Amino acid sequence: MAGKPYACRRCGACCTGDGSVFLYPDDLPALAAHLGITLQTLIDRHTDYLILELPDGVNGWLYLPYLTLRKEAKERCVFLKGELCSVHAAKPAQCRETPFVEEFFSDDEWNAAVRRNCPGLRDTDPATLPKSAAPGAADRERRYLELLRENSYSLEKILGVTLPAPRILTHRELA
């Protein structure tokens, strides 16, 4: 195994199971265009609206809105067809960066689960793996938080769509 770099096997393992694909405003227009549908239709058919309750040491709580890709039975991404991504050309940033998202480097339990389930990682020499998440990930999250603040934390305002009532995930559920 020495020296063998990571290579995605396109097995679909990262598209099933626990976890969510968080969508950023930049992800959505490309995905809708790829599918040939409106942004509103994409959101209505293929996303879930969540608000994450996060502790904020200064102000008590921070409530951050996110859209996530919806899942089908057996926790499969709605765009997984067989073992392949049906929206590969327009897949969201988080999907493009998987398995090397922030949790891979910051959550030992999540990292171990990914390593067990991903054939590409199992066959990879650990010395060839990146040491941190994709450089753009932190910038994307920072820009998203700035955009939320500028728009009173309203995804409807940012995206120009109507959203259903959100599911609120409390800090206890997220722990």
C-alpha positions as CSV (number, residue, x, y, z in Angstrom):
1,M,0.0,0.0,0.0
2,A,3.0,2.4,0.5
3,G,2.6,5.5,-1.6
4,K,-0.8,4.7,-3.1
5,P,-2.8,8.0,-3.2
6,Y,-6.5,8.3,-2.6
7,A,-8.7,7.5,-5.6
8,C,-12.5,7.7,-5.5
9,R,-14.0,4.3,-6.5
10,R,-17.4,5.9,-7.4
11,C,-19.1,3.3,-5.2
12,G,-21.7,5.6,-3.6
13,A,-20.7,4.7,-0.1
14,C,-20.4,8.4,0.8
15,C,-23.9,9.1,-0.6
16,T,-25.6,6.8,1.9
17,G,-25.9,6.6,5.7
18,D,-25.8,9.2,8.4
19,G,-24.9,12.8,7.7
20,S,-26.3,15.6,5.6
21,V,-25.1,17.5,2.5
22,F,-25.3,21.1,3.4
23,L,-26.1,23.3,0.4
24,Y,-24.7,26.8,-0.1
25,P,-26.4,29.5,-2.2
26,D,-23.8,29.0,-4.9
27,D,-24.6,25.3,-5.2
28,L,-28.3,25.7,-5.9
29,P,-28.5,27.5,-9.3
30,A,-26.1,25.1,-11.0
31,L,-28.0,22.1,-9.6
32,A,-31.4,23.5,-10.7
33,A,-30.0,24.3,-14.2
34,H,-28.5,20.8,-14.5
35,L,-31.9,19.3,-13.7
36,G,-33.7,21.7,-16.0
37,I,-36.0,22.9,-13.1
38,T,-36.5,26.2,-11.3
39,L,-34.7,27.0,-8.1
40,Q,-38.1,26.8,-6.2
41,T,-38.8,23.4,-7.7
42,L,-35.4,22.1,-6.7
43,I,-35.9,23.3,-3.1
44,D,-39.5,21.9,-2.9
45,R,-38.6,18.5,-4.3
46,H,-35.0,17.8,-3.2
47,T,-34.1,19.7,-0.1
48,D,-34.9,19.9,3.6
49,Y,-34.9,23.2,5.5
50,L,-33.1,23.1,8.8
51,I,-32.2,25.6,11.5
52,L,-29.3,24.7,13.7
53,E,-29.3,25.9,17.2
54,L,-25.7,26.6,18.2
55,P,-24.3,27.9,21.5
56,D,-22.9,31.5,21.2
57,G,-20.9,32.4,24.2
58,V,-21.7,36.0,24.0
59,N,-25.4,36.1,23.0
60,G,-26.6,32.7,24.2
61,W,-27.8,31.0,21.0
62,L,-27.2,31.4,17.3
63,Y,-29.8,30.0,14.9
64,L,-28.3,29.2,11.5
65,P,-30.5,28.3,8.5
66,Y,-29.4,25.6,6.0
67,L,-30.8,23.7,3.1
68,T,-29.7,20.1,2.9
69,L,-30.1,17.5,0.2
70,R,-33.1,15.2,0.9
71,K,-32.6,11.5,1.4
72,E,-34.6,8.6,0.3
73,A,-35.2,5.2,1.9
74,K,-32.1,3.7,3.6
75,E,-30.6,7.1,3.9
76,R,-29.6,7.4,0.3
77,C,-29.1,10.7,-1.4
78,V,-32.0,11.5,-3.8
79,F,-29.5,11.9,-6.6
80,L,-27.8,8.5,-6.2
81,K,-28.7,6.2,-9.1
82,G,-27.3,2.8,-8.5
83,E,-23.9,3.6,-7.2
84,L,-23.4,6.8,-9.3
85,C,-24.2,10.4,-8.7
86,S,-26.8,11.5,-11.3
87,V,-25.9,15.2,-10.9
88,H,-22.1,14.7,-10.9
89,A,-21.5,17.6,-13.3
90,A,-23.3,20.0,-10.9
91,K,-22.8,18.3,-7.5
92,P,-22.6,20.6,-4.5
93,A,-19.3,21.7,-3.0
94,Q,-19.5,19.4,0.0
95,C,-20.0,16.4,-2.3
96,R,-17.0,17.5,-4.5
97,E,-14.8,17.7,-1.4
98,T,-15.9,14.5,0.3
99,P,-14.4,12.6,2.0
100,F,-12.0,15.5,2.9
101,V,-14.5,17.8,4.5
102,E,-13.9,19.5,7.9
103,E,-15.4,16.6,9.9
104,F,-12.8,14.2,8.5
105,F,-10.1,16.2,10.2
106,S,-11.9,17.3,13.4
107,D,-14.2,14.4,14.4
108,D,-12.3,11.2,15.2
109,E,-15.5,9.1,15.3
110,W,-16.7,10.4,11.9
111,N,-13.2,9.9,10.4
112,A,-13.1,6.3,11.6
113,A,-16.6,5.6,10.1
114,V,-15.6,7.1,6.8
115,R,-12.4,5.1,6.7
116,R,-14.4,1.9,7.4
117,N,-17.0,2.5,4.7
118,C,-14.9,4.0,1.9
119,P,-13.0,1.5,-0.3
120,G,-10.9,4.3,-1.7
121,L,-9.7,5.3,1.8
122,R,-9.1,1.7,2.9
123,D,-6.6,1.2,0.1
124,T,-4.9,4.5,0.6
125,D,-1.5,5.1,2.2
126,P,-2.4,7.5,5.1
127,A,0.8,9.5,4.4
128,T,-0.6,10.6,1.1
129,L,-3.8,12.1,2.5
130,P,-4.3,15.8,2.9
131,K,-3.7,17.3,6.3
132,S,-6.7,19.6,6.3
133,A,-10.0,20.3,4.6
134,A,-10.1,21.9,1.2
135,P,-8.9,25.5,1.5
136,G,-12.1,26.9,0.1
137,A,-14.4,25.2,2.7
138,A,-13.6,27.6,5.5
139,D,-13.9,30.6,3.1
140,R,-17.2,29.3,1.8
141,E,-18.6,29.0,5.4
142,R,-17.3,32.4,6.3
143,R,-19.0,34.0,3.2
144,Y,-22.2,32.1,4.0
145,L,-22.3,33.5,7.5
146,E,-21.6,37.0,6.2
147,L,-24.4,36.6,3.6
148,L,-26.8,35.5,6.3
149,R,-25.9,38.5,8.6
150,E,-26.4,40.9,5.6
151,N,-29.8,39.4,4.9
152,S,-31.2,39.1,8.5
153,Y,-30.5,35.3,8.4
154,S,-33.2,34.9,5.8
155,L,-32.6,32.2,3.2
156,E,-35.8,33.2,1.5
157,K,-34.4,36.7,1.0
158,I,-31.0,35.4,-0.2
159,L,-32.5,32.9,-2.7
160,G,-35.7,34.6,-3.7
161,V,-37.8,31.5,-2.9
162,T,-40.4,30.4,-0.4
163,L,-39.4,27.9,2.2
164,P,-41.5,25.5,4.3
165,A,-41.4,25.6,8.0
166,P,-37.9,24.6,9.1
167,R,-37.0,21.6,11.3
168,I,-35.1,23.1,14.2
169,L,-32.2,21.0,15.4
170,T,-31.3,21.9,19.0
171,H,-27.8,21.9,20.4
172,R,-28.7,18.7,22.3
173,E,-29.7,16.9,19.1
174,L,-26.5,18.1,17.4
175,A,-24.2,16.9,20.3
